[in-house]
Amino acid sequence: MRRALGSTFELGFEEGETIYYERSGDAVWQAFVAGYGPTKALAASLDEQRREALRRDFVTFHDKFAAPRGISMPRQYLLAVGTRR
């Protein structure tokens, strides 16, 4: 970003972490397939068998973050803020 924008923008960066909470891995699947564009588009493009395999793997992955009250999945982020010079 500095190479592409650094001569035009004063850039600042912040790293952090959020926690995604959901009641189950299946609930995460339902949320993503209904409202997260890339997952929704991928799921819609697959035949029934491949979509079910994707759902199964997706749920299994998210179930690894199970906590006593549901899924608690940490997600790292990098925030970039630019002010035009």
N, CA, C and O atoms as a CHARMM CRD file, in Angstrom:
* protein
*
  340
    1    1 MET  N      0.82600  -1.18700   0.00000 PROA 1      0.00000
    2    1 MET  CA     0.00000   0.00000   0.00000 PROA 1      0.00000
    3    1 MET  C      0.87000   1.25100   0.00000 PROA 1      0.00000
    4    1 MET  O      0.55500   2.24300  -0.65800 PROA 1      0.00000
    5    2 ARG  N      1.95700   1.19000   0.74000 PROA 2      0.00000
    6    2 ARG  CA     2.84100   2.36700   0.76400 PROA 2      0.00000
    7    2 ARG  C      3.40800   2.66100  -0.62800 PROA 2      0.00000
    8    2 ARG  O      3.50500   3.82100  -1.03000 PROA 2      0.00000
    9    3 ARG  N      3.78400   1.60400  -1.36300 PROA 3      0.00000
   10    3 ARG  CA     4.30300   1.82100  -2.72500 PROA 3      0.00000
   11    3 ARG  C      3.24100   2.42000  -3.63200 PROA 3      0.00000
   12    3 ARG  O      3.53000   3.31300  -4.42800 PROA 3      0.00000
   13    4 ALA  N      2.00800   1.92700  -3.51300 PROA 4      0.00000
   14    4 ALA  CA     0.94100   2.37400  -4.40500 PROA 4      0.00000
   15    4 ALA  C      0.37900   3.73000  -4.00900 PROA 4      0.00000
   16    4 ALA  O      0.02900   4.52600  -4.88000 PROA 4      0.00000
   17    5 LEU  N      0.28400   4.01100  -2.70500 PROA 5      0.00000
   18    5 LEU  CA    -0.42500   5.20800  -2.24700 PROA 5      0.00000
   19    5 LEU  C      0.41600   6.16800  -1.41100 PROA 5      0.00000
   20    5 LEU  O     -0.01400   7.28900  -1.13900 PROA 5      0.00000
   21    6 GLY  N      1.59200   5.74700  -1.00900 PROA 6      0.00000
   22    6 GLY  CA     2.39000   6.52000  -0.06200 PROA 6      0.00000
   23    6 GLY  C      2.79000   7.90800  -0.51300 PROA 6      0.00000
   24    6 GLY  O      2.97800   8.79300   0.32200 PROA 6      0.00000
   25    7 SER  N      2.92400   8.12000  -1.79600 PROA 7      0.00000
   26    7 SER  CA     3.30400   9.46000  -2.26000 PROA 7      0.00000
   27    7 SER  C      2.11100  10.41700  -2.24200 PROA 7      0.00000
   28    7 SER  O      2.29900  11.63300  -2.25300 PROA 7      0.00000
   29    8 THR  N      0.91500   9.89700  -2.21600 PROA 8      0.00000
   30    8 THR  CA    -0.30100  10.71300  -2.26800 PROA 8      0.00000
   31    8 THR  C     -1.02300  10.77300  -0.92500 PROA 8      0.00000
   32    8 THR  O     -1.74200  11.73300  -0.64700 PROA 8      0.00000
   33    9 PHE  N     -0.83400   9.75000  -0.09300 PROA 9      0.00000
   34    9 PHE  CA    -1.55500   9.65600   1.17600 PROA 9      0.00000
   35    9 PHE  C     -0.59600   9.45900   2.34300 PROA 9      0.00000
   36    9 PHE  O      0.41600   8.76900   2.22400 PROA 9      0.00000
   37   10 GLU  N     -0.92600  10.06700   3.45400 PROA 10     0.00000
   38   10 GLU  CA    -0.29700   9.74700   4.72900 PROA 10     0.00000
   39   10 GLU  C     -1.03700   8.51300   5.23300 PROA 10     0.00000
   40   10 GLU  O     -2.24400   8.56000   5.46700 PROA 10     0.00000
   41   11 LEU  N     -0.31200   7.40800   5.39900 PROA 11     0.00000
   42   11 LEU  CA    -0.95200   6.13800   5.73100 PROA 11     0.00000
   43   11 LEU  C     -0.68500   5.73500   7.17300 PROA 11     0.00000
   44   11 LEU  O      0.41200   5.92100   7.70000 PROA 11     0.00000
   45   12 GLY  N     -1.70600   5.18300   7.79000 PROA 12     0.00000
   46   12 GLY  CA    -1.57600   4.61900   9.12300 PROA 12     0.00000
   47   12 GLY  C     -2.21200   3.24500   9.13900 PROA 12     0.00000
   48   12 GLY  O     -3.16300   2.98100   8.40300 PROA 12     0.00000
   49   13 PHE  N     -1.68400   2.37400   9.97900 PROA 13     0.00000
   50   13 PHE  CA    -2.15900   0.99500  10.03100 PROA 13     0.00000
   51   13 PHE  C     -2.42600   0.59200  11.47000 PROA 13     0.00000
   52   13 PHE  O     -1.73800   1.02700  12.39300 PROA 13     0.00000
   53   14 GLU  N     -3.43000  -0.24200  11.64100 PROA 14     0.00000
   54   14 GLU  CA    -3.77000  -0.76500  12.96300 PROA 14     0.00000
   55   14 GLU  C     -4.11600  -2.24200  12.82100 PROA 14     0.00000
   56   14 GLU  O     -4.96200  -2.61500  12.00800 PROA 14     0.00000
   57   15 GLU  N     -3.45900  -3.07400  13.61500 PROA 15     0.00000
   58   15 GLU  CA    -3.78500  -4.49800  13.64400 PROA 15     0.00000
   59   15 GLU  C     -4.68500  -4.75400  14.83800 PROA 15     0.00000
   60   15 GLU  O     -4.54700  -4.11100  15.87800 PROA 15     0.00000
   61   16 GLY  N     -5.59500  -5.68100  14.68800 PROA 16     0.00000
   62   16 GLY  CA    -6.48600  -6.00400  15.79000 PROA 16     0.00000
   63   16 GLY  C     -7.13000  -7.35800  15.59500 PROA 16     0.00000
   64   16 GLY  O     -6.81100  -8.09900  14.66400 PROA 16     0.00000
   65   17 GLU  N     -8.03000  -7.65500  16.48400 PROA 17     0.00000
   66   17 GLU  CA    -8.73400  -8.93300  16.44100 PROA 17     0.00000
   67   17 GLU  C    -10.17700  -8.71500  16.87800 PROA 17     0.00000
   68   17 GLU  O    -10.45200  -7.98300  17.82900 PROA 17     0.00000
   69   18 THR  N    -11.07300  -9.35100  16.17900 PROA 18     0.00000
   70   18 THR  CA   -12.47200  -9.38200  16.58200 PROA 18     0.00000
   71   18 THR  C    -12.83500 -10.83900  16.84800 PROA 18     0.00000
   72   18 THR  O    -12.11600 -11.75200  16.44200 PROA 18     0.00000
   73   19 ILE  N    -13.93300 -11.04100  17.52100 PROA 19     0.00000
   74   19 ILE  CA   -14.42700 -12.39000  17.77700 PROA 19     0.00000
   75   19 ILE  C    -15.77800 -12.52200  17.09500 PROA 19     0.00000
   76   19 ILE  O    -16.68100 -11.71300  17.30800 PROA 19     0.00000
   77   20 TYR  N    -15.90100 -13.55800  16.27000 PROA 20     0.00000
   78   20 TYR  CA   -17.17700 -13.86400  15.61500 PROA 20     0.00000
   79   20 TYR  C    -17.91400 -14.87100  16.49500 PROA 20     0.00000
   80   20 TYR  O    -17.41100 -15.96100  16.76800 PROA 20     0.00000
   81   21 TYR  N    -19.09300 -14.49500  16.92800 PROA 21     0.00000
   82   21 TYR  CA   -19.90900 -15.36000  17.78200 PROA 21     0.00000
   83   21 TYR  C    -21.11600 -15.86600  16.99900 PROA 21     0.00000
   84   21 TYR  O    -21.75700 -15.11100  16.26800 PROA 21     0.00000
   85   22 GLU  N    -21.41100 -17.12900  17.15800 PROA 22     0.00000
   86   22 GLU  CA   -22.59700 -17.72100  16.55400 PROA 22     0.00000
   87   22 GLU  C    -22.96000 -18.94700  17.38600 PROA 22     0.00000
   88   22 GLU  O    -22.11600 -19.45800  18.12200 PROA 22     0.00000
   89   23 ARG  N    -24.18500 -19.42300  17.28300 PROA 23     0.00000
   90   23 ARG  CA   -24.61700 -20.52800  18.15600 PROA 23     0.00000
   91   23 ARG  C    -24.05800 -21.88900  17.76600 PROA 23     0.00000
   92   23 ARG  O    -23.96100 -22.77300  18.61800 PROA 23     0.00000
   93   24 SER  N    -23.68300 -22.08500  16.48200 PROA 24     0.00000
   94   24 SER  CA   -23.14900 -23.37900  16.03100 PROA 24     0.00000
   95   24 SER  C    -22.45300 -23.19100  14.68800 PROA 24     0.00000
   96   24 SER  O    -22.59900 -22.16000  14.03100 PROA 24     0.00000
   97   25 GLY  N    -21.69200 -24.21100  14.29600 PROA 25     0.00000
   98   25 GLY  CA   -21.07200 -24.18300  12.97500 PROA 25     0.00000
   99   25 GLY  C    -22.10600 -24.10900  11.87600 PROA 25     0.00000
  100   25 GLY  O    -21.88800 -23.43200  10.87100 PROA 25     0.00000
  101   26 ASP  N    -23.22900 -24.79100  12.04100 PROA 26     0.00000
  102   26 ASP  CA   -24.29200 -24.73500  11.04200 PROA 26     0.00000
  103   26 ASP  C    -24.89500 -23.33600  10.96000 PROA 26     0.00000
  104   26 ASP  O    -25.24900 -22.87600   9.87500 PROA 26     0.00000
  105   27 ALA  N    -25.01500 -22.65400  12.10600 PROA 27     0.00000
  106   27 ALA  CA   -25.53000 -21.28000  12.09000 PROA 27     0.00000
  107   27 ALA  C    -24.55900 -20.34300  11.37600 PROA 27     0.00000
  108   27 ALA  O    -24.98600 -19.40000  10.70900 PROA 27     0.00000
  109   28 VAL  N    -23.25200 -20.59700  11.51000 PROA 28     0.00000
  110   28 VAL  CA   -22.26400 -19.80600  10.76400 PROA 28     0.00000
  111   28 VAL  C    -22.48800 -20.02800   9.26600 PROA 28     0.00000
  112   28 VAL  O    -22.51700 -19.06900   8.49500 PROA 28     0.00000
  113   29 TRP  N    -22.64600 -21.28200   8.85700 PROA 29     0.00000
  114   29 TRP  CA   -22.92100 -21.59900   7.45600 PROA 29     0.00000
  115   29 TRP  C    -24.14300 -20.83400   6.96400 PROA 29     0.00000
  116   29 TRP  O    -24.09200 -20.19000   5.91600 PROA 29     0.00000
  117   30 GLN  N    -25.21900 -20.90000   7.69700 PROA 30     0.00000
  118   30 GLN  CA   -26.45900 -20.23200   7.29100 PROA 30     0.00000
  119   30 GLN  C    -26.23800 -18.72400   7.13600 PROA 30     0.00000
  120   30 GLN  O    -26.72600 -18.12000   6.18100 PROA 30     0.00000
  121   31 ALA  N    -25.50900 -18.12200   8.06700 PROA 31     0.00000
  122   31 ALA  CA   -25.24500 -16.67900   7.99400 PROA 31     0.00000
  123   31 ALA  C    -24.40400 -16.33400   6.76900 PROA 31     0.00000
  124   31 ALA  O    -24.69400 -15.36100   6.07200 PROA 31     0.00000
  125   32 PHE  N    -23.36800 -17.12000   6.50300 PROA 32     0.00000
  126   32 PHE  CA   -22.47200 -16.82300   5.39000 PROA 32     0.00000
  127   32 PHE  C    -23.11700 -17.10100   4.04200 PROA 32     0.00000
  128   32 PHE  O    -22.94400 -16.32000   3.10600 PROA 32     0.00000
  129   33 VAL  N    -23.85500 -18.19300   3.92400 PROA 33     0.00000
  130   33 VAL  CA   -24.45600 -18.54400   2.63800 PROA 33     0.00000
  131   33 VAL  C    -25.62400 -17.60400   2.31000 PROA 33     0.00000
  132   33 VAL  O    -25.99100 -17.45200   1.14500 PROA 33     0.00000
  133   34 ALA  N    -26.19600 -16.98600   3.32100 PROA 34     0.00000
  134   34 ALA  CA   -27.29900 -16.04500   3.09400 PROA 34     0.00000
  135   34 ALA  C    -26.82100 -14.61200   2.91600 PROA 34     0.00000
  136   34 ALA  O    -27.45500 -13.83800   2.19900 PROA 34     0.00000
  137   35 GLY  N    -25.70100 -14.23900   3.56100 PROA 35     0.00000
  138   35 GLY  CA   -25.37200 -12.82400   3.59000 PROA 35     0.00000
  139   35 GLY  C    -23.95000 -12.42200   3.27700 PROA 35     0.00000
  140   35 GLY  O    -23.65300 -11.22700   3.28000 PROA 35     0.00000
  141   36 TYR  N    -23.04900 -13.36000   3.00400 PROA 36     0.00000
  142   36 TYR  CA   -21.67600 -13.00400   2.67600 PROA 36     0.00000
  143   36 TYR  C    -21.44300 -13.35200   1.21500 PROA 36     0.00000
  144   36 TYR  O    -21.36000 -14.52700   0.85600 PROA 36     0.00000
  145   37 GLY  N    -21.33800 -12.33700   0.38000 PROA 37     0.00000
  146   37 GLY  CA   -21.30200 -12.47700  -1.06900 PROA 37     0.00000
  147   37 GLY  C    -20.43600 -13.59200  -1.61800 PROA 37     0.00000
  148   37 GLY  O    -20.94100 -14.42100  -2.37500 PROA 37     0.00000
  149   38 PRO  N    -19.13100 -13.65700  -1.27100 PROA 38     0.00000
  150   38 PRO  CA   -18.29300 -14.70500  -1.85600 PROA 38     0.00000
  151   38 PRO  C    -18.75900 -16.12300  -1.50900 PROA 38     0.00000
  152   38 PRO  O    -18.75200 -17.00300  -2.37000 PROA 38     0.00000
  153   39 THR  N    -19.15900 -16.34700  -0.26400 PROA 39     0.00000
  154   39 THR  CA   -19.63700 -17.68100   0.12400 PROA 39     0.00000
  155   39 THR  C    -20.97100 -17.97400  -0.53100 PROA 39     0.00000
  156   39 THR  O    -21.20800 -19.09000  -0.99500 PROA 39     0.00000
  157   40 LYS  N    -21.83200 -16.99300  -0.57000 PROA 40     0.00000
  158   40 LYS  CA   -23.15100 -17.14800  -1.20600 PROA 40     0.00000
  159   40 LYS  C    -22.99800 -17.49800  -2.68400 PROA 40     0.00000
  160   40 LYS  O    -23.67000 -18.39800  -3.18800 PROA 40     0.00000
  161   41 ALA  N    -22.10300 -16.77700  -3.37700 PROA 41     0.00000
  162   41 ALA  CA   -21.90000 -17.02200  -4.81000 PROA 41     0.00000
  163   41 ALA  C    -21.28000 -18.39600  -5.05700 PROA 41     0.00000
  164   41 ALA  O    -21.68300 -19.10900  -5.97500 PROA 41     0.00000
  165   42 LEU  N    -20.30400 -18.75900  -4.23600 PROA 42     0.00000
  166   42 LEU  CA   -19.67800 -20.07000  -4.39600 PROA 42     0.00000
  167   42 LEU  C    -20.69700 -21.17900  -4.18700 PROA 42     0.00000
  168   42 LEU  O    -20.80200 -22.08900  -5.00900 PROA 42     0.00000
  169   43 ALA  N    -21.44600 -21.11200  -3.09900 PROA 43     0.00000
  170   43 ALA  CA   -22.44500 -22.14400  -2.80300 PROA 43     0.00000
  171   43 ALA  C    -23.47100 -22.24600  -3.93200 PROA 43     0.00000
  172   43 ALA  O    -23.86100 -23.34900  -4.31600 PROA 43     0.00000
  173   44 ALA  N    -23.90400 -21.11600  -4.45900 PROA 44     0.00000
  174   44 ALA  CA   -24.90800 -21.11000  -5.52500 PROA 44     0.00000
  175   44 ALA  C    -24.37000 -21.70500  -6.82900 PROA 44     0.00000
  176   44 ALA  O    -25.13700 -22.20400  -7.65300 PROA 44     0.00000
  177   45 SER  N    -23.06000 -21.65000  -7.00800 PROA 45     0.00000
  178   45 SER  CA   -22.47600 -22.14100  -8.26100 PROA 45     0.00000
  179   45 SER  C    -22.24200 -23.65300  -8.27200 PROA 45     0.00000
  180   45 SER  O    -21.93300 -24.22200  -9.31900 PROA 45     0.00000
  181   46 LEU  N    -22.38700 -24.30100  -7.12600 PROA 46     0.00000
  182   46 LEU  CA   -22.07700 -25.72800  -7.02300 PROA 46     0.00000
  183   46 LEU  C    -23.30400 -26.59800  -7.20700 PROA 46     0.00000
  184   46 LEU  O    -24.42300 -26.18900  -6.89600 PROA 46     0.00000
  185   47 ASP  N    -23.08400 -27.80900  -7.72100 PROA 47     0.00000
  186   47 ASP  CA   -24.18600 -28.76500  -7.76000 PROA 47     0.00000
  187   47 ASP  C    -24.46900 -29.21900  -6.32300 PROA 47     0.00000
  188   47 ASP  O    -23.69300 -28.93900  -5.40900 PROA 47     0.00000
  189   48 GLU  N    -25.56400 -29.90600  -6.14400 PROA 48     0.00000
  190   48 GLU  CA   -26.02500 -30.26900  -4.79900 PROA 48     0.00000
  191   48 GLU  C    -24.98000 -31.05600  -4.00500 PROA 48     0.00000
  192   48 GLU  O    -24.77100 -30.78900  -2.82200 PROA 48     0.00000
  193   49 GLN  N    -24.33500 -32.00700  -4.63900 PROA 49     0.00000
  194   49 GLN  CA   -23.34600 -32.84700  -3.95200 PROA 49     0.00000
  195   49 GLN  C    -22.13700 -32.02700  -3.50100 PROA 49     0.00000
  196   49 GLN  O    -21.68300 -32.17000  -2.36600 PROA 49     0.00000
  197   50 ARG  N    -21.62300 -31.18700  -4.36500 PROA 50     0.00000
  198   50 ARG  CA   -20.44600 -30.36800  -4.01100 PROA 50     0.00000
  199   50 ARG  C    -20.81400 -29.29300  -3.00500 PROA 50     0.00000
  200   50 ARG  O    -20.00700 -28.95700  -2.13800 PROA 50     0.00000
  201   51 ARG  N    -22.02100 -28.74800  -3.10600 PROA 51     0.00000
  202   51 ARG  CA   -22.46700 -27.75200  -2.12300 PROA 51     0.00000
  203   51 ARG  C    -22.57100 -28.39200  -0.74000 PROA 51     0.00000
  204   51 ARG  O    -22.18100 -27.77800   0.25300 PROA 51     0.00000
  205   52 GLU  N    -23.08900 -29.60900  -0.66300 PROA 52     0.00000
  206   52 GLU  CA   -23.19500 -30.30500   0.62300 PROA 52     0.00000
  207   52 GLU  C    -21.80800 -30.60100   1.19100 PROA 52     0.00000
  208   52 GLU  O    -21.60700 -30.50300   2.40200 PROA 52     0.00000
  209   53 ALA  N    -20.85600 -30.96000   0.34300 PROA 53     0.00000
  210   53 ALA  CA   -19.48400 -31.19700   0.80100 PROA 53     0.00000
  211   53 ALA  C    -18.87100 -29.90500   1.34100 PROA 53     0.00000
  212   53 ALA  O    -18.19000 -29.91800   2.36600 PROA 53     0.00000
  213   54 LEU  N    -19.11400 -28.79000   0.64900 PROA 54     0.00000
  214   54 LEU  CA   -18.63300 -27.49100   1.12300 PROA 54     0.00000
  215   54 LEU  C    -19.26900 -27.15800   2.46900 PROA 54     0.00000
  216   54 LEU  O    -18.57500 -26.73500   3.39300 PROA 54     0.00000
  217   55 ARG  N    -20.58000 -27.34500   2.58800 PROA 55     0.00000
  218   55 ARG  CA   -21.26800 -27.06100   3.84700 PROA 55     0.00000
  219   55 ARG  C    -20.68400 -27.89900   4.97700 PROA 55     0.00000
  220   55 ARG  O    -20.41100 -27.38400   6.06100 PROA 55     0.00000
  221   56 ARG  N    -20.49700 -29.17000   4.72800 PROA 56     0.00000
  222   56 ARG  CA   -19.96400 -30.08500   5.75300 PROA 56     0.00000
  223   56 ARG  C    -18.57700 -29.63300   6.21400 PROA 56     0.00000
  224   56 ARG  O    -18.31000 -29.57700   7.41500 PROA 56     0.00000
  225   57 ASP  N    -17.69800 -29.31200   5.26700 PROA 57     0.00000
  226   57 ASP  CA   -16.34100 -28.87000   5.61300 PROA 57     0.00000
  227   57 ASP  C    -16.36400 -27.52000   6.32700 PROA 57     0.00000
  228   57 ASP  O    -15.60700 -27.30600   7.27300 PROA 57     0.00000
  229   58 PHE  N    -17.21900 -26.61900   5.88300 PROA 58     0.00000
  230   58 PHE  CA   -17.35300 -25.29200   6.47600 PROA 58     0.00000
  231   58 PHE  C    -17.80600 -25.41400   7.93100 PROA 58     0.00000
  232   58 PHE  O    -17.23900 -24.78100   8.82200 PROA 58     0.00000
  233   59 VAL  N    -18.82900 -26.23000   8.15900 PROA 59     0.00000
  234   59 VAL  CA   -19.35700 -26.43700   9.51600 PROA 59     0.00000
  235   59 VAL  C    -18.30700 -27.10200  10.39600 PROA 59     0.00000
  236   59 VAL  O    -18.10800 -26.68800  11.53800 PROA 59     0.00000
  237   60 THR  N    -17.63700 -28.12200   9.88300 PROA 60     0.00000
  238   60 THR  CA   -16.60300 -28.81600  10.64400 PROA 60     0.00000
  239   60 THR  C    -15.49100 -27.85900  11.05100 PROA 60     0.00000
  240   60 THR  O    -15.03200 -27.89000  12.19300 PROA 60     0.00000
  241   61 PHE  N    -15.05600 -27.01100  10.12700 PROA 61     0.00000
  242   61 PHE  CA   -14.02100 -26.02300  10.44600 PROA 61     0.00000
  243   61 PHE  C    -14.48300 -25.10300  11.56400 PROA 61     0.00000
  244   61 PHE  O    -13.74700 -24.89600  12.52800 PROA 61     0.00000
  245   62 HSD  N    -15.67400 -24.55100  11.46100 PROA 62     0.00000
  246   62 HSD  CA   -16.14400 -23.59400  12.46100 PROA 62     0.00000
  247   62 HSD  C    -16.46800 -24.25600  13.79300 PROA 62     0.00000
  248   62 HSD  O    -16.36000 -23.61800  14.84100 PROA 62     0.00000
  249   63 ASP  N    -16.85500 -25.50100  13.77000 PROA 63     0.00000
  250   63 ASP  CA   -17.11900 -26.21200  15.02800 PROA 63     0.00000
  251   63 ASP  C    -15.85400 -26.38300  15.86800 PROA 63     0.00000
  252   63 ASP  O    -15.94300 -26.64400  17.06700 PROA 63     0.00000
  253   64 LYS  N    -14.68900 -26.24000  15.26100 PROA 64     0.00000
  254   64 LYS  CA   -13.43800 -26.30800  16.02500 PROA 64     0.00000
  255   64 LYS  C    -13.31600 -25.13300  16.99400 PROA 64     0.00000
  256   64 LYS  O    -12.49000 -25.16900  17.90700 PROA 64     0.00000
  257   65 PHE  N    -14.11700 -24.10700  16.80800 PROA 65     0.00000
  258   65 PHE  CA   -14.09100 -22.93200  17.67200 PROA 65     0.00000
  259   65 PHE  C    -15.24700 -22.94600  18.67200 PROA 65     0.00000
  260   65 PHE  O    -15.64500 -21.90700  19.19800 PROA 65     0.00000
  261   66 ALA  N    -15.77500 -24.14400  18.92300 PROA 66     0.00000
  262   66 ALA  CA   -16.90100 -24.28000  19.85600 PROA 66     0.00000
  263   66 ALA  C    -16.46200 -23.89400  21.26800 PROA 66     0.00000
  264   66 ALA  O    -15.37700 -24.25300  21.72500 PROA 66     0.00000
  265   67 ALA  N    -17.32500 -23.16400  21.92900 PROA 67     0.00000
  266   67 ALA  CA   -17.14700 -22.75300  23.32000 PROA 67     0.00000
  267   67 ALA  C    -18.44400 -23.11900  24.04700 PROA 67     0.00000
  268   67 ALA  O    -19.40700 -23.52900  23.39900 PROA 67     0.00000
  269   68 PRO  N    -18.49100 -22.98400  25.35200 PROA 68     0.00000
  270   68 PRO  CA   -19.69500 -23.39900  26.08400 PROA 68     0.00000
  271   68 PRO  C    -21.00100 -22.79100  25.56700 PROA 68     0.00000
  272   68 PRO  O    -22.05200 -23.42500  25.66800 PROA 68     0.00000
  273   69 ARG  N    -20.95600 -21.58600  25.02000 PROA 69     0.00000
  274   69 ARG  CA   -22.19400 -20.94600  24.55200 PROA 69     0.00000
  275   69 ARG  C    -22.27500 -20.82700  23.04000 PROA 69     0.00000
  276   69 ARG  O    -23.06700 -20.03500  22.53000 PROA 69     0.00000
  277   70 GLY  N    -21.48000 -21.58800  22.32000 PROA 70     0.00000
  278   70 GLY  CA   -21.53600 -21.56300  20.85600 PROA 70     0.00000
  279   70 GLY  C    -20.16100 -21.35500  20.25500 PROA 70     0.00000
  280   70 GLY  O    -19.14300 -21.63200  20.88900 PROA 70     0.00000
  281   71 ILE  N    -20.14100 -20.87200  19.04100 PROA 71     0.00000
  282   71 ILE  CA   -18.89500 -20.63100  18.31700 PROA 71     0.00000
  283   71 ILE  C    -18.31400 -19.29400  18.75700 PROA 71     0.00000
  284   71 ILE  O    -19.02300 -18.29300  18.86000 PROA 71     0.00000
  285   72 SER  N    -17.02300 -19.29900  19.01100 PROA 72     0.00000
  286   72 SER  CA   -16.29900 -18.08600  19.39200 PROA 72     0.00000
  287   72 SER  C    -14.99300 -18.09900  18.60500 PROA 72     0.00000
  288   72 SER  O    -13.99700 -18.67700  19.04100 PROA 72     0.00000
  289   73 MET  N    -15.01300 -17.45500  17.44300 PROA 73     0.00000
  290   73 MET  CA   -13.90300 -17.55700  16.49600 PROA 73     0.00000
  291   73 MET  C    -13.14300 -16.23500  16.38300 PROA 73     0.00000
  292   73 MET  O    -13.71400 -15.23000  15.96100 PROA 73     0.00000
  293   74 PRO  N    -11.85300 -16.22600  16.75700 PROA 74     0.00000
  294   74 PRO  CA   -11.06600 -14.99600  16.60300 PROA 74     0.00000
  295   74 PRO  C    -10.73900 -14.75200  15.13300 PROA 74     0.00000
  296   74 PRO  O    -10.46900 -15.68300  14.37400 PROA 74     0.00000
  297   75 ARG  N    -10.77100 -13.47400  14.75200 PROA 75     0.00000
  298   75 ARG  CA   -10.43900 -13.09000  13.37400 PROA 75     0.00000
  299   75 ARG  C     -9.54700 -11.86000  13.42400 PROA 75     0.00000
  300   75 ARG  O     -9.91400 -10.83800  14.00300 PROA 75     0.00000
  301   76 GLN  N     -8.37500 -11.96800  12.81400 PROA 76     0.00000
  302   76 GLN  CA    -7.44800 -10.84800  12.78800 PROA 76     0.00000
  303   76 GLN  C     -7.80500  -9.91300  11.63600 PROA 76     0.00000
  304   76 GLN  O     -8.34500 -10.32500  10.60900 PROA 76     0.00000
  305   77 TYR  N     -7.48300  -8.63500  11.84800 PROA 77     0.00000
  306   77 TYR  CA    -7.70200  -7.68000  10.77800 PROA 77     0.00000
  307   77 TYR  C     -6.53300  -6.68500  10.72700 PROA 77     0.00000
  308   77 TYR  O     -5.77800  -6.53800  11.68800 PROA 77     0.00000
  309   78 LEU  N     -6.41200  -6.02400   9.60200 PROA 78     0.00000
  310   78 LEU  CA    -5.48000  -4.92200   9.41500 PROA 78     0.00000
  311   78 LEU  C     -6.29500  -3.76400   8.86300 PROA 78     0.00000
  312   78 LEU  O     -6.86300  -3.86100   7.77500 PROA 78     0.00000
  313   79 LEU  N     -6.35300  -2.68100   9.60400 PROA 79     0.00000
  314   79 LEU  CA    -7.07600  -1.48800   9.17800 PROA 79     0.00000
  315   79 LEU  C     -6.06300  -0.49300   8.61800 PROA 79     0.00000
  316   79 LEU  O     -5.06700  -0.17200   9.26600 PROA 79     0.00000
  317   80 ALA  N     -6.32700  -0.01900   7.43000 PROA 80     0.00000
  318   80 ALA  CA    -5.48900   0.99500   6.80700 PROA 80     0.00000
  319   80 ALA  C     -6.29800   2.27300   6.66700 PROA 80     0.00000
  320   80 ALA  O     -7.42200   2.26200   6.16700 PROA 80     0.00000
  321   81 VAL  N     -5.71000   3.37400   7.11600 PROA 81     0.00000
  322   81 VAL  CA    -6.38100   4.67600   7.03300 PROA 81     0.00000
  323   81 VAL  C     -5.44500   5.61400   6.28500 PROA 81     0.00000
  324   81 VAL  O     -4.26300   5.72000   6.61200 PROA 81     0.00000
  325   82 GLY  N     -5.98500   6.29300   5.27600 PROA 82     0.00000
  326   82 GLY  CA    -5.18100   7.21900   4.49900 PROA 82     0.00000
  327   82 GLY  C     -5.77700   8.60800   4.49400 PROA 82     0.00000
  328   82 GLY  O     -6.98900   8.78100   4.36800 PROA 82     0.00000
  329   83 THR  N     -4.90900   9.59900   4.63500 PROA 83     0.00000
  330   83 THR  CA    -5.31200  10.99700   4.53700 PROA 83     0.00000
  331   83 THR  C     -4.54100  11.60200   3.37000 PROA 83     0.00000
  332   83 THR  O     -3.31200  11.55500   3.31800 PROA 83     0.00000
  333   84 ARG  N     -5.29900  12.17100   2.43600 PROA 84     0.00000
  334   84 ARG  CA    -4.65700  12.74300   1.25400 PROA 84     0.00000
  335   84 ARG  C     -3.70900  13.86500   1.67700 PROA 84     0.00000
  336   84 ARG  O     -4.05300  14.71800   2.49600 PROA 84     0.00000
  337   85 ARG  N     -2.52400  13.84100   1.10600 PROA 85     0.00000
  338   85 ARG  CA    -1.49700  14.87300   1.42800 PROA 85     0.00000
  339   85 ARG  C     -1.83700  16.17700   0.76800 PROA 85     0.00000
  340   85 ARG  O     -1.10400  17.15500   0.91800 PROA 85     0.00000
